[in-house]
Amino acid sequence: MTMPLLINHLLKAICVLAVVPVLTFATPAVATGLAFAFSDSQSCPDCVVQLQLMTDTGPRTLTTFARGNIGSDGNPVGNTNGSSYMVGFCSPPECLRSLELRNWFAFILSGGGYSTITSATLLISVPAQSGPLGSIYLPQGSASFVVKRVLPGDEGAFLGGGTMAQFEQIETGTVLGSRTMVPQDQGTVISIPLTASAAAYLTGVHQGYDPIAREALAVVAGMLLLPVPNIPTLSTFVLVALALGIALVGAVKLRSTTAAT
């Protein structure tokens, strides 16, 4: 077999590969069965959520004015006393229905003594394990808790429990910080440094304080992101090997045809 013929078969093989769909595995949806953090927060009187602020006149610490969560049906979950900030994915029998939960924390930034917030850190108490699954249940071993900013002017809507509009905006909100959650966090206070964008948002709320209306409400929200498994794909090496194999088969067939004639 001559070299030109071999090259010709190789080019044909590459053309075949160009029109044949590449074999890949479909990307699985993120699991939504059972994975959560901050469970039992509504029955934990010692569990507090705070903002540690560094201002132009020194450090300050704020405790939540209100806190809660919203389910993917637009309703609060586990909020009989308005204090649960459980987040993640819940399903029966742990929950009455299968839902995703996202949480929120409200702070009042009124008061004098400072003007600018230069940095902020969110401190969240994680309840100690009190049941068979614990206050953090992550079958994947870990998950990312992402803190988001809510839409400006929409902070007050969260105080009423929130709706689907508030649930959805948490996903699209600006990221203000994140932390990898693990079961070992149970019974501790986790620390999440927030971004410069968060400090600017909090400064704007504080400087916009109206002493008559007494409105200086800031709300940050959170959602749990589960790790997505690695998706295997067909490598370039395999594609090249396949092309060479097609070329070799073509060469063998050509030799057989030539020998027969």
C-alpha positions in Angstrom: 0.0 0.0 0.0 1.4 3.4 -1.0 1.7 6.3 1.4 -0.7 8.5 -0.6 -3.4 5.8 -0.2 -2.8 5.5 3.5 -3.1 9.3 3.9 -6.3 9.2 1.9 -7.8 6.7 4.2 -6.7 8.6 7.3 -8.4 11.8 5.9 -11.6 9.9 5.3 -11.5 8.6 8.9 -11.1 12.1 10.2 -14.0 13.3 8.1 -16.2 10.5 9.5 -15.3 11.5 13.0 -16.2 15.1 12.3 -19.8 14.2 11.5 -20.3 11.4 14.1 -21.6 12.7 17.4 -19.0 12.7 20.1 -20.0 10.1 22.8 -20.3 11.8 26.2 -22.2 11.1 29.4 -25.2 13.3 30.2 -24.6 15.7 33.1 -26.5 14.5 36.1 -28.8 16.9 37.9 -27.7 18.1 41.3 -29.1 15.8 43.9 -32.1 17.2 45.7 -33.0 14.3 48.1 -31.5 15.0 51.5 -28.6 17.2 52.3 -28.8 20.1 54.7 -27.1 22.3 57.2 -28.2 24.3 60.3 -31.0 21.9 61.1 -32.5 22.3 64.6 -31.6 26.0 64.6 -35.2 26.9 65.6 -34.8 25.0 68.8 -31.4 26.3 69.7 -31.7 29.3 72.0 -27.9 29.7 72.1 -27.6 29.8 68.3 -26.9 33.3 67.1 -26.0 34.8 63.8 -23.9 38.0 63.8 -22.1 40.4 61.6 -18.6 41.4 62.7 -17.9 44.8 61.2 -14.8 46.8 60.9 -15.7 50.5 60.6 -13.9 53.8 60.3 -14.1 54.1 64.1 -13.3 50.5 65.1 -15.0 47.1 65.3 -18.7 46.5 65.9 -20.8 43.4 66.2 -24.5 43.2 65.2 -26.9 40.3 66.0 -29.7 39.4 63.6 -32.9 41.4 63.9 -34.7 38.5 62.2 -33.8 35.3 60.4 -35.6 32.5 58.6 -35.7 30.4 55.4 -37.9 30.0 52.3 -38.7 26.7 50.6 -38.9 26.1 46.9 -42.7 26.4 47.1 -42.4 29.9 48.4 -43.2 29.2 52.0 -41.1 29.2 55.2 -40.0 25.8 56.5 -39.5 24.9 60.1 -40.2 28.4 61.2 -42.9 28.0 63.8 -41.2 30.7 65.9 -39.5 32.5 63.0 -35.9 31.5 63.9 -35.0 28.4 61.7 -32.3 29.0 59.2 -32.0 25.5 57.9 -30.7 25.4 54.4 -30.3 22.7 51.7 -32.5 19.9 50.4 -35.1 18.1 52.4 -37.5 15.2 51.8 -39.9 13.0 53.7 -39.8 11.8 56.4 -37.4 14.5 57.6 -39.6 17.1 55.9 -43.3 16.9 55.0 -42.5 17.5 51.4 -39.5 17.5 49.1 -38.0 21.0 48.9 -35.0 23.1 48.5 -34.5 25.5 51.4 -32.6 28.9 51.3 -32.1 31.0 54.3 -31.8 34.7 55.1 -30.5 37.0 57.9 -31.6 40.6 58.6 -29.6 43.2 60.4 -30.4 46.7 61.5 -27.5 49.1 60.8 -28.9 52.3 62.4 -27.0 54.2 65.0 -24.2 56.7 65.0 -20.6 56.5 65.9 -19.3 55.4 62.5 -19.8 56.2 58.9 -18.1 53.6 56.7 -17.8 49.8 56.9 -14.5 48.6 55.6 -15.0 44.9 56.0 -17.6 42.4 57.3 -17.6 38.8 58.5 -20.7 36.7 59.0 -20.7 34.4 62.1 -23.2 31.6 62.1 -23.8 29.2 65.0 -24.2 25.6 63.9 -26.4 23.6 66.3 -24.8 20.5 68.0 -25.9 17.1 66.8 -29.2 16.2 68.4 -30.6 13.5 66.1 -29.5 10.6 64.1 -28.7 12.7 61.1 -27.2 15.7 63.0 -27.6 19.4 62.3 -25.4 18.9 59.1 -26.2 16.0 56.9 -24.1 15.8 53.7 -23.9 12.4 52.0 -21.4 13.9 49.6 -19.1 14.7 52.5 -19.2 18.5 52.0 -21.1 21.3 50.3 -20.6 25.0 49.7 -22.7 27.5 51.6 -22.9 30.6 49.4 -23.9 34.0 50.9 -25.8 36.2 48.5 -27.1 39.8 48.4 -30.8 40.3 47.9 -32.3 42.9 45.6 -32.0 46.5 46.9 -35.3 47.7 48.3 -36.6 44.1 48.7 -35.2 43.5 52.2 -38.5 44.1 53.9 -40.2 41.3 52.0 -38.1 38.8 53.8 -39.4 39.9 57.2 -42.9 38.7 56.1 -41.6 35.2 55.4 -40.8 35.7 51.8 -42.4 34.3 48.6 -41.2 32.5 45.4 -39.9 35.9 44.2 -37.5 36.0 47.2 -36.5 32.4 46.9 -35.6 32.8 43.3 -33.6 36.1 43.7 -31.3 34.4 46.2 -30.0 32.2 43.4 -29.3 35.1 41.1 -28.0 37.5 43.7 -24.5 38.8 43.9 -22.1 36.5 45.8 -20.9 38.0 49.0 -18.9 35.1 50.4 -18.9 31.3 50.7 -17.6 28.5 52.9 -17.3 24.7 52.6 -19.5 23.0 55.1 -18.6 19.6 56.6 -20.3 17.5 59.4 -17.4 18.5 61.7 -18.8 22.0 61.8 -21.6 20.8 64.2 -21.6 22.6 67.5 -19.3 25.4 66.3 -19.5 28.9 65.1 -18.5 29.2 61.5 -16.9 32.4 60.1 -17.5 33.6 56.5 -15.5 36.7 55.4 -17.6 38.8 53.1 -16.4 40.6 50.0 -15.7 44.3 49.5 -19.1 44.4 47.7 -20.7 43.3 50.9 -19.0 46.1 52.9 -20.1 48.6 50.3 -23.7 47.4 50.5 -23.7 47.5 54.3 -22.2 51.0 54.2 -24.9 52.2 51.8 -27.6 50.8 54.1 -26.1 52.5 57.1 -25.5 55.8 55.4 -29.1 55.8 54.1 -30.6 55.5 57.6 -33.6 57.7 58.1 -34.0 58.5 61.8 -37.7 59.3 61.2 -38.7 56.2 59.3 -36.1 54.2 61.2 -35.2 52.1 58.2 -31.7 50.7 58.0 -32.4 47.1 57.2 -29.8 44.9 55.5 -30.5 41.3 54.4 -28.1 38.7 53.3 -29.2 35.2 52.2 -27.7 31.8 51.6 -28.1 28.6 49.6 -26.3 25.2 49.7 -24.5 24.1 46.5 -23.7 20.3 46.4 -20.7 19.1 44.6 -21.3 17.8 41.0 -19.6 14.5 40.1 -16.9 14.6 37.6 -18.3 13.9 34.1 -16.2 11.5 32.0 -15.7 12.5 28.4 -14.1 10.9 25.4 -10.5 12.0 25.3 -8.6 13.3 22.4 -6.3 10.3 22.6 -9.3 8.0 22.1 -10.5 10.0 19.1 -7.1 9.8 17.5 -6.9 6.1 18.1 -10.3 5.6 16.6 -9.3 7.6 13.5 -6.1 5.5 13.0 -8.2 2.3 13.5 -10.6 3.3 10.7 -7.7 4.1 8.5 -6.1 0.8 9.2 -9.3 -1.1 8.4 -9.6 0.8 5.2 -6.0 -0.1 4.3 -6.5 -3.8 5.0 -9.7 -3.9 2.8 -7.8 -2.1 0.0 -4.9 -4.6 0.1 -7.4 -7.5 0.1 -9.2 -6.0 -2.9 -5.9 -5.4 -4.8 -4.7 -9.0 -4.1 -7.9 -10.4 -5.3 -7.6 -8.6 -8.6 
